[in-house]
Amino acid sequence: MIVQTAPEGMPHFIIMQTDHTVASGQFAEAFGNEYFETSPLHPLLCYITAHHDAGWQMVDAAQTLDPRTGLPYHLTQTPTAQLIATGSASPDFNEAHHPFCGLISSMHTYGLYHGRYGLSDKIYIDTIAPDLRQQVDDMLAQELKRQARLKAQLQDDPETAAWVTEEGLFYHYKLLQFFDTLALYIQMTHFDALVPTTFAHVPRTPTEDVTIAARPVAPNTVALDPFPFAHEVLAHTDGRYLQRFTDASADWRAVYNNQPHERQTVRFVAG
C-alpha cells in the first residue's frame, strides 16, 4: 500500500498497489510525440506498466497496521518477509501474458533491490536484515534465472529475437521506471506539499535519454518539461481516506473497508 502524506490531523489517502499501477498505465498509454519516440512494442509496454505490481494484491489484502504510525504499512516500510512474496508474483503474472512482459517485470523486481540498475542511489539490498538476506538473495537468483530463460525463449523466435538486445531491454525498462516513479510522485505526497523534482534517464529514443523537470503550476496540475506525452494527461488514482489509529487493538481493516472509494486526479501539461 501507499500511505500518502497528509496535513496535520487530516486523514491519509491509502492506495493499493494495483491502483497505483493504473496511473502508471495511463502514462504509458499517452507516451510519445514528435520528440519522444514510441516503441514498436508499445502495447506490451503498456501492459507491463499497468500490471507491474500485480504481485502486491495478496500482500495488500493481508496488510497489517504499522504500530509506529497507526496506519497501514507504507510501501517502503512493508516488512521484508511480505515484500519477498511480491518479487516473484509480479513477474509470474506478467509472464503469463507474454514472455517479454515477464522479462521486463523481472528486471523491475531485480532493479528495486539494486538501485534500479544504477538509475537510483537507493540500494535496498544493503538494508535487508541478516536473517532475511538469504531469502532475498534466493528470490533474486531465481529472477536472474527467469530472465535468462525468457531471453533465450525470445531469441529463439525470429519475430522477437531483436527485442532482447541490451539496448532494447533497458530502453523499455527505463520507460517503466519513469511511468512508475511519476505515478509515485503524485501518490506518495498530498498535492499541496508537492515540490518540483526531476526525472533522469527518461528515454527520448532507444539511444538517447533526457531529464524531465516536473513542477506543480496550479491546483492539481503538474507541468513537465520536456513534455513526453501525445496530449495532456488526467492521471487518476483511487483509494480510501483513513485517520491514524491510536488504539493498536482496533479493527482498522473493518474501518478501512467501510470507507468510500474516492479518486484523486492530477492534470499533466507541457511546461
C-alpha positions, -999 to +999 in steps of 0.1 A: +000+000+000+009+036-004+001+058+025+000+094+012+012+122+034-015+144+048-018+178+066-015+175+104-046+159+118-062+151+085-069+116+072-044+099+048-052+087+013-045+049+012-037+035-022-035-002-031-005-010-053-029-023-081-045+012-080-010+028-082-003+010-114-035+024-131-019+058-132+014+044-144-005+027-172-022+059-181+012+075-186+024+046-207-007+048-229-002+085-236+036+084-240+051+095-273+051+126-296+073+142-322+102+145-297+097+112-277+098+081-299+072+054-293+083+018-291+070-008-317+063-028-285+041-001-271+011-024-264+033-048-244+050-019-226+015-006-216+005-040-203+035-045-181+033-009-168-003-013-159+004-046-141+039-041-128+028-045-092+003-073-097+020-094-071+011-069-044-025-078-044-022-107-019+002-086+003-021-056+004-050-079+012-032-092+042-017-059+053-013-051+090-011-019+109+022-002+114+025+004+152+048+033+146+023+053+125-012+040+134-017+035+097-012+005+073+024-002+064+036+023+037+052+009+006+088+015+017+081+003+053+064-030+044+080-059+063+106-076+041+091-110+046+060-097+028+079-080+001+097-112-009+065-127-020+058-098-044+092-102-060+083-133-080+045-130-081+045-099-103+068-114-129+047-146-128+016-126-136+032-107-164+050-137-179+016-154-182+006-126-206+038-125-227+074-136-222+086-100-229+063-086-201+076-113-177+112-103-186+107-066-180+088-073-148+116-095-136+141-067-143+118-044-123+119-067-093+157-071-095+162-034-101+142-024-070+168-042-048+198-029-068+193+008-073+172+004-104+203-009-123+222+023-115+194+047-121+189+053-084+213+057-055+189+038-032+204+003-028+177-016-010+195-049-009+220-033+016+193-026+041+180-062+043+182-077+078+208-105+080+181-131+090+162-124+057+191-117+034+194-153+022+157-154+013+160-122-007+192-134-024+175-167-033+144-149-048+166-126-068+187-155-081+155-171-093+147-139-111+180-139-129+173-174-140+139-163-152+155-135-172+180-159-188+152-184-197+129-157-212+158-141-231+166-174-247+130-181-255+126-147-272+159-151-290+148-184-305+119-168-322+129-148-353+100-124-347+112-115-312+149-120-314+156-083-319+137-074-288+162-087-263+193-067-271+207-049-240+199-016-256+163-026-263+156-041-229+169-012-210+150+013-232+118-004-221+130-009-185+138+028-182+104+038-196+087+016-170+108+032-142+097+067-154+060+058-155+063+041-121+081+070-104+060+097-120+029+080-105+046+077-071+054+114-073+018+124-071+007+095-049+031+095-021+028+132-012-005+151-010-007+177-037-003+208-016+031+195-004+044+186-038+077+203-047+095+205-081+116+175-090+134+159-119+132+125-136+165+115-151+173+088-176+140+091-195+144+076-230+137+100-258+149+073-282+164+039-276+199+056-276+192+090-260+180+098-225+168+132-212+159+146-178+123+158-174+115+185-149+082+184-130+067+212-111+032+220-097+018+250-115-018+252-104-042+232-082-039+196-091-018+205-122+018+195-129+039+208-157+065+186-174+095+199-194+101+185-219+066+171-223+067+133-231+030+127-239+008+130-270-017+151-251-025+164-217-030+135-192-056+134-165-040+108-142-064+094-116-058+073-085-084+055-065-081+050-028-097+055+006-091+080+033-081+068+068-073+085+101-044+073+122-054+047+148-043+053+184-057+020+196-034-008+183-062-033+190-087-016+168-100-034+137-085-009+113-093-030+082-130-031+090-130+007+093-109+010+061-132-013+041-162+008+052-147+040+038-160+050+004-137+048-026-125+082-037-105+095-066-076+119-069-070+134-103-039+153-114-035+170-148-002+169-166+006+197-190+035+209-211+057+234-192 
